[in-house]
C-alpha cells in the first residue's frame, strides 16, 4: 500500500485514501463556509473534475457535473468514515451521472431515475429528435394498408393547401410536394434529400419554377439542416405530420412571409 511519503511527486496529498479523509475531516470541522475558505478545497474539486472526466464522457455529461457529484459525496459523513473514501466518491459519481443521463432521456427527475425499476420501457420522443420521422411514416404508408395511404395523402394535402393559399397554383404545389416526398422516401435522409433536390433541374424546369424559388420551396418543405448542438428547423411536411393544418400554419407569420417570398420571387422571374 502506498503511503503519503510514497506518492509520486506533484501528486496532492488528498489523492490517497487517508489524505482525502484528512482533508474532508478538516473541512467538516471548519464549519459553514469551510469549502470556500480552505485553500485545498478548490484544488480538491478540480482534481475530482479531472479524475472523473472520462466517466463523465461515458455518460455524456460535462466534467462539471462530475465535479458537483463528487462534491456532494465528499460532504457526506459516510464518506469520511468509510474504509476507502475515494471508492465511495467514485461510486456516488458514477451513479449520479448515470441517473442524470437517464433523467434527461426519460424527461424525469434525477432522483426518480436512480430507480430503474420505476422507468418506462420506452422514453418519450422529443420534438425534432427523429429527423427522419417524416420518411419513416411515408415509407410505412407505401408498404402497409390503405389507411396508411390515406394518411400520406392527408399529409401532402395539407401542405399543398397551405401553399395554394399563399399564391402557388394548386397543380404546381401538388406536383412539387409529391416530388419532394417521393425523393425523401427513396433517400431516407432529410439533408441528403435536400442536396439531391437542390441539384435537380428537371422538375423545376417542367413546372417552370426558377431554381432559387425551387430551392427555397424545398427547404421550407423539408426544414433546416441538422447540425451538432443546433436545434433543427421543422419543415412544413414534418409540421403537418405532427397534426398542424393549413390553417394553423397560416398563423406562423415567419413561415407565411417565407412562403410568400418564394411566391413573389417566382412571379417576378
Backbone torsions as a table, in degrees:
resi	resn	phi	psi	omega
1	UNK	NA	136.8	178.9
2	UNK	-78.7	138.0	173.2
3	UNK	-101.3	177.4	179.2
4	UNK	-61.8	-31.2	-178.5
5	UNK	-75.9	-20.2	-175.7
6	UNK	-95.4	-4.0	-176.4
7	UNK	-71.1	157.2	-176.5
8	UNK	-66.9	153.5	177.8
9	UNK	-58.2	146.6	178.0
10	UNK	71.4	2.2	175.9
11	UNK	-87.0	124.8	-178.6
12	UNK	-63.9	152.1	-178.6
13	UNK	-60.3	-33.1	-177.0
14	UNK	-75.3	1.0	178.1
15	UNK	-72.7	-18.6	179.0
16	UNK	-94.1	166.3	-179.0
17	UNK	-58.8	-53.6	-177.4
18	UNK	-72.8	-30.0	177.0
19	UNK	-64.9	-41.0	177.1
20	UNK	-65.1	-41.8	-179.8
21	UNK	-60.9	-40.4	179.7
22	UNK	-61.8	-46.5	-179.7
23	UNK	-65.5	-43.4	-179.0
24	UNK	-64.3	-38.6	177.6
25	UNK	-65.0	-39.9	179.3
26	UNK	-66.1	-42.4	179.1
27	UNK	-65.8	-37.3	178.4
28	UNK	-65.9	-41.0	-179.5
29	UNK	-72.9	-17.7	-179.3
30	UNK	-75.2	-10.4	177.5
31	UNK	75.6	-163.2	-176.7
32	UNK	-62.0	130.2	177.9
33	UNK	89.5	1.2	-177.3
34	UNK	-63.6	-36.6	-178.8
35	UNK	-67.1	-24.8	177.9
36	UNK	-84.4	-29.6	-173.8
37	UNK	-94.7	-29.6	-175.4
38	UNK	-70.7	129.5	-177.2
39	UNK	-64.9	-25.5	-178.8
40	UNK	-86.4	-14.6	-175.0
41	UNK	-62.5	-47.4	-179.3
42	UNK	-63.8	-41.1	178.5
43	UNK	-61.8	-37.7	179.8
44	UNK	-64.1	-43.4	179.9
45	UNK	-65.8	-42.3	177.8
46	UNK	-65.3	-37.3	177.2
47	UNK	-62.5	-42.1	179.5
48	UNK	-66.0	-40.0	178.6
49	UNK	-59.9	-42.3	178.6
50	UNK	-71.5	-39.3	-178.5
51	UNK	-61.3	-37.2	-175.0
52	UNK	-106.6	18.7	-179.4
53	UNK	-61.5	-45.4	-179.4
54	UNK	-65.9	-35.8	178.0
55	UNK	-65.4	-38.9	177.3
56	UNK	-64.3	-42.5	178.8
57	UNK	-61.7	-40.1	180.0
58	UNK	-57.3	-38.5	-177.4
59	UNK	-101.4	16.7	174.8
60	UNK	59.3	40.5	177.8
61	UNK	-118.2	164.1	176.7
62	UNK	-81.6	152.0	179.6
63	UNK	-62.9	-24.1	175.8
64	UNK	-65.1	-33.5	176.1
65	UNK	-64.4	-39.7	178.8
66	UNK	-66.6	-41.5	179.6
67	UNK	-63.5	-40.0	179.3
68	UNK	-66.1	-42.4	178.6
69	UNK	-63.2	-38.7	178.3
70	UNK	-65.3	-41.1	178.8
71	UNK	-60.6	-45.8	179.9
72	UNK	-61.1	-36.2	178.8
73	UNK	-70.8	-38.2	-175.7
74	UNK	-72.7	-25.3	179.0
75	UNK	-82.7	-8.0	179.6
76	UNK	-77.4	139.3	-178.7
77	UNK	-61.4	-35.1	-178.0
78	UNK	-60.8	-29.9	-179.7
79	UNK	-69.7	-42.9	-179.6
80	UNK	-63.6	-33.8	-174.7
81	UNK	-92.9	-3.4	-177.5
82	UNK	-73.1	156.6	177.1
83	UNK	-63.0	-35.7	179.8
84	UNK	-134.1	91.6	-178.0
85	UNK	-56.5	-39.8	-179.1
86	UNK	-65.1	-35.2	177.9
87	UNK	-64.3	-38.7	178.2
88	UNK	-65.4	-44.1	-179.9
89	UNK	-63.1	-45.4	-179.0
90	UNK	-60.4	-43.9	179.0
91	UNK	-63.6	-42.3	-179.6
92	UNK	-64.8	-42.0	179.6
93	UNK	-63.6	-46.0	-179.7
94	UNK	-59.7	-44.4	-179.2
95	UNK	-66.1	-39.2	-178.9
96	UNK	-68.1	-45.8	-179.7
97	UNK	-63.3	-40.4	178.4
98	UNK	-63.6	-42.3	179.8
99	UNK	-66.8	-39.2	179.4
100	UNK	-64.8	-38.8	178.2
101	UNK	-65.8	-43.7	176.6
102	UNK	-62.0	-40.3	-178.9
103	UNK	-62.4	-43.2	177.7
104	UNK	-63.2	-42.5	-177.0
105	UNK	-66.0	-39.9	-177.1
106	UNK	-97.2	-2.3	-179.5
107	UNK	55.8	51.7	177.7
108	UNK	-132.1	178.9	179.5
109	UNK	-73.7	156.0	178.7
110	UNK	-63.6	-38.7	-179.5
111	UNK	-62.1	-40.9	177.8
112	UNK	-67.3	-35.5	-178.8
113	UNK	-69.8	-15.5	177.0
114	UNK	-70.1	-10.5	-178.1
115	UNK	-118.3	89.0	-175.8
116	UNK	-54.5	-29.6	-177.8
117	UNK	-64.6	-21.1	-178.0
118	UNK	-90.9	-3.0	-177.3
119	UNK	-84.5	147.1	174.2
120	UNK	-77.0	157.1	-177.1
121	UNK	-64.9	-42.5	-176.3
122	UNK	-111.4	121.8	178.0
123	UNK	-68.4	155.2	178.7
124	UNK	-65.4	153.3	179.1
125	UNK	-90.0	128.1	178.2
126	UNK	-87.0	151.6	177.0
127	UNK	-62.0	127.4	179.4
128	UNK	81.7	1.0	-177.7
129	UNK	-68.8	-38.9	-179.9
130	UNK	-104.7	98.0	-174.2
131	UNK	-69.1	-21.7	-179.9
132	UNK	-100.4	21.0	-176.8
133	UNK	-59.0	-41.1	178.7
134	UNK	-61.8	-44.1	178.7
135	UNK	-60.7	-43.6	-178.8
136	UNK	-58.7	-43.8	-178.4
137	UNK	-68.3	-44.5	-179.1
138	UNK	-65.5	-39.4	-179.9
139	UNK	-63.6	-42.3	178.8
140	UNK	-63.9	-39.8	-175.9
141	UNK	-64.8	-26.7	-178.0
142	UNK	-82.4	-20.0	-174.4
143	UNK	-104.7	-13.0	-174.0
144	UNK	-109.0	-135.7	-167.9
145	UNK	-85.7	171.7	177.8
146	UNK	-64.1	-27.9	178.0
147	UNK	-62.8	-41.6	177.9
148	UNK	-64.6	-37.6	179.1
149	UNK	-63.5	-38.4	177.8
150	UNK	-65.5	-34.3	178.2
151	UNK	-64.5	-41.4	178.9
152	UNK	-65.0	-40.3	178.2
153	UNK	-63.3	-40.6	178.2
154	UNK	-63.5	-39.7	178.6
155	UNK	-59.1	-53.9	-178.7
156	UNK	-68.6	-32.0	-179.1
157	UNK	-62.3	-42.0	179.1
158	UNK	-66.5	-38.9	178.7
159	UNK	-65.1	-43.0	178.6
160	UNK	-63.3	-44.6	-179.2
161	UNK	-60.6	-42.1	179.9
162	UNK	-62.4	-46.4	179.6
163	UNK	-64.4	-39.3	-179.4
164	UNK	-64.7	-36.9	179.5
165	UNK	-66.1	-19.9	-179.2
166	UNK	-106.1	20.0	169.6
167	UNK	106.8	-6.7	177.8
168	UNK	-78.9	131.1	175.2
169	UNK	-56.3	135.1	-172.6
170	UNK	-58.2	-40.6	-178.0
171	UNK	-67.5	-34.6	178.0
172	UNK	-71.2	-42.4	178.7
173	UNK	-61.9	-42.7	-178.9
174	UNK	-64.8	-44.8	179.2
175	UNK	-62.7	-40.3	-178.9
176	UNK	-66.6	-47.1	-179.0
177	UNK	-63.7	-43.4	178.9
178	UNK	-61.7	-41.0	-178.6
179	UNK	-65.7	-42.4	-179.2
180	UNK	-66.3	-44.5	-179.7
181	UNK	-66.5	-36.7	177.0
182	UNK	-62.4	-43.8	-179.9
183	UNK	-66.8	-40.2	178.6
184	UNK	-62.1	-42.7	-179.5
185	UNK	-67.5	-36.4	-177.7
186	UNK	-76.3	-34.0	-178.3
187	UNK	-84.5	-42.2	177.0
188	UNK	85.1	9.1	179.1
189	UNK	-147.1	130.6	-173.4
190	UNK	-63.5	-47.3	-177.7
191	UNK	-65.2	-40.1	178.0
192	UNK	-65.2	-40.6	178.7
193	UNK	-62.1	-42.0	-179.8
194	UNK	-62.1	-46.6	-179.0
195	UNK	-62.2	-38.4	178.8
196	UNK	-66.5	-44.5	-178.9
197	UNK	-69.9	-34.6	-179.8
198	UNK	-62.3	-36.5	-178.4
199	UNK	-87.6	-7.4	-177.5
200	UNK	-77.9	118.1	-178.7
201	UNK	-101.0	-9.3	-174.0
202	UNK	-70.7	-52.5	-175.5
203	UNK	-68.1	-43.1	177.4
204	UNK	-62.9	-33.0	178.0
205	UNK	-67.7	-42.5	179.7
206	UNK	-64.6	-35.6	-178.0
207	UNK	-92.9	0.4	-180.0
208	UNK	59.6	45.2	178.4
209	UNK	-108.0	127.0	176.7
210	UNK	-56.5	146.9	-176.3
211	UNK	-57.7	-41.8	-179.1
212	UNK	-64.3	-41.4	178.4
213	UNK	-64.9	-39.1	178.7
214	UNK	-63.0	-44.2	179.3
215	UNK	-62.6	-43.2	178.9
216	UNK	-64.8	-39.7	180.0
217	UNK	-64.2	-45.2	179.5
218	UNK	-60.8	-42.5	178.7
219	UNK	-62.0	-41.2	179.5
220	UNK	-66.1	-36.3	-179.8
221	UNK	-72.2	-40.6	-175.0
222	UNK	-90.8	-26.4	-177.9
223	UNK	98.2	179.3	-175.2
224	UNK	-76.7	158.2	179.7
225	UNK	-66.7	140.7	176.3
226	UNK	-78.4	149.4	177.3
227	UNK	-156.7	145.8	-179.0
228	UNK	-56.7	128.0	177.4
229	UNK	77.7	1.2	-178.5
230	UNK	-118.1	119.7	179.0
231	UNK	-60.6	139.9	-179.4
232	UNK	-80.6	153.5	177.1
233	UNK	-93.1	118.0	-175.2
234	UNK	-70.5	132.6	-179.3
235	UNK	-83.2	173.0	-178.5
236	UNK	-60.8	-42.8	-179.0
237	UNK	-61.3	-44.0	179.3
238	UNK	-65.8	-37.6	-177.6
239	UNK	-68.3	-41.7	179.0
240	UNK	-71.8	-29.8	176.1
241	UNK	-62.6	-36.8	-179.7
242	UNK	-83.5	8.6	171.5
243	UNK	112.7	-5.9	179.8
244	UNK	-75.8	148.7	178.9
245	UNK	-111.2	175.3	177.1
246	UNK	-57.9	-37.1	-178.9
247	UNK	-65.7	-42.9	-179.4
248	UNK	-71.4	-32.7	177.0
249	UNK	-65.6	-33.2	179.0
250	UNK	-66.2	-17.5	178.9
251	UNK	-81.2	-9.5	178.7
252	UNK	-89.2	99.5	-174.5
253	UNK	-60.3	-41.3	-178.3
254	UNK	-64.1	-41.4	179.6
255	UNK	-67.3	-42.5	179.9
256	UNK	-60.5	-44.2	179.7
257	UNK	-63.6	-38.5	-179.9
258	UNK	-65.6	-44.5	179.1
259	UNK	-68.0	-42.3	178.4
260	UNK	-60.6	-33.9	178.5
261	UNK	-65.0	-39.1	178.3
262	UNK	-68.5	-35.5	178.2
263	UNK	-64.8	-46.5	-179.8
264	UNK	-64.2	-39.6	179.3
265	UNK	-62.8	-39.7	-179.9
266	UNK	-66.4	-45.6	-177.8
267	UNK	-66.3	-30.0	-177.7
268	UNK	-81.1	-14.8	-175.9
269	UNK	-72.7	NA	NA
